[in-house]
Amino acid sequence: ELKAREDRTAPVVERVELYPRSYALVIGNDDYRDPYWVRLSNGVRDAREVAAALEAKGFEVTLKTDLDGDALEEALESFFFEHGQDFEARLFVWYAGHGHTEAGEGYLVPVEAPDPEESGQFRRRALSLRRMGEYARGANAHHVLAVFDSCFAGTVFEVQRDAPPAAITHATTRPVRQF
């Protein structure tokens, strides 16, 4: 309900449906094959719990687990190319698994990715967050949100394996309202 003013007693001037359709792609990876990557124990379990919570909130959820590089790319392309063209939809992507940063570039690590020391082979199998950005920017959906539960998968703070800058740390201590 949109009201004429900010106070509670203001008359409703319009009713809008924010998201007639809500889609989620939830990915959890645990079963890493290369000894470099420690096998995880909660990625798949967490993904199942997130998927169930989103379904309870009315999302149409696609749940994928233990994806190799081809399956990871296919899941993202299918999700964004099929659901991302709907302007009135909201899209949510949730990923739990290993991440890695190499030469300032963040990567999501599929289950068969080799040791990053094999740089060319690693980058061939892993999914660059630049690619993820391409998918999100190419979507026509009204809102797109992605959450990555993965250590060292990116350069959000342009710092590798370090704390966020002081300004960010300070800002997180203040009250926040998000709409």
N, C-alpha and C positions, 0 to 999 in steps of 0.2 A: 504494500500500500504506500502510495506517495501522498504525503500530506501537504497542505497549503503552507504550513509553517513547521518549525522544529518542535513545538510543544506537543505534548501528548493529546491535548484536547482539540487540536487543529482538525479541520475537516479533511477527509480523504478526497483528493482531486482526481486520482487515477489509480487503477490497479494494473500491475504489469506482471507478467510471468518472466522472471529473469532468464531461466534456462529450461526451455521445453524438453531438451534432451541433454543428458549428462553421460559422458563416456569416460572410462578409465582403462588404462593399460597398466597392469601390475606385474612386475618382473622380480623374481627372486632366484638368485644363483647361490648354490652351496657347493656343488660337486666339481670343484676345480681339479683338473687332471695333471697339470705340470707341478712338480714338487716345489717350484718357486712360490706358487700361490697356496697359501694355507687353506685347507678345506674349511668352509664356514659351517656354522651349525644353526644359524637363525634366519638366514636370508629367505629361504623357502617358507619357513613357519611364519615369519613376519609378513611375507607377501600374502599368504592365505588369510591372515587376520585382517590385513588392510583391505583385501578384496571383499571379505565378508562385511566389514564396516561400511565400505562404499556401496555395496549392494543394498544394505539396510537404509542407506540415504538416497536410494533411487538411481544410482549409477548403473549403466550397463557395463559390466566389467569383463575384460579379457585378462585371464590369469595365465602367465607363462613362467615355467621354472626351468632352471639349469640349461640355459640357452647357449649354443655355440655361436660363433660370429655370424654365420649366415642366418641362423634363426633369429638372432637379436636384430639384425638389420631388417629382416623380413617382417618381424613383429612391429617394429616402429614404422616402416613404410606402409604396411597394411593399415595400421591404426590411423596414421595421419592422412593418408590418401583417401581412406574410406570415410572416416568420421570428421576429419579436419576441414572438409569442404562445406560443412553445415554451419552457416554463419550464426545461427541461433543456439548452437551447442556450446557446452564447456567441455574441455578435455583435461584429463588429469593423468600424468604418467608418474609412476612410482617404481624406482629401481633399488633393489638391495643386492649388493655383491661387491666384488673388488673393484677398485678404481686405481688409476695410476696417472702420474704426471711425468711426461718426458719432454725435455726441451721446451718447457713452458706450455705444453699442450696437454689438456686433460682427456682421459680415456675411460670408458666403461669397459670392463674386462670380461669377455665371455669365458665360459668354462674350459675351453680348449686352448686358450691363449698361451703361447710359450713365455718363457722367461724374458723380461724386457731387454736383457743383454743381447738377445737376438732381435735387435731393433727393427729391422725390416720386416721380419716375420711377425713380431709383436704388433706393429702398426697395421699390418695387413689384416690381422684377425680382430683387433680391438676396434671399438667404435669411438671415434673422435667426438668430443663434445661440440666441435664446430659442426659436425654432421647433424647432431641432435638439434643444434640451433637452426640449421637449414630446414629441418622438418617443422619446427615450431613456427618459424617465420613464414613458411609456405602455407600454413593453415589459415583458413578463413574463419575458423571458429571464433566466437565472441571472446572467450577466455581460454588460455592455455596455461597450465601450471605443471611443472615437473619437479619432483623431489628425488634427490639422489642420496640414498643411505649407503655411501661408499667412501672409504678413506682415500684421500689424495687423488680424487677423480678430476679435479679441476683447479682453475686458477681464479676463483671468484674474488679472492683478495689479492691476487697477483703475488702470492707468497707460497712457496712450496714447503709443506711440512712445518708450518710455523703458525703462530697465533695471528689473528686478524689485527689490522692496524688499531691504534689506540682510539681513534675517532669512532670506529665501528663498535669496539668494546664499550665505550662510553654510551653510545646511542642505544645499545641493547639494555641498559639499566633503566631507561625511561619508559613510561607507559606508551603503549602502542594501540592504535585502533586500525584494523584492516577491513576494507570492504571490497 
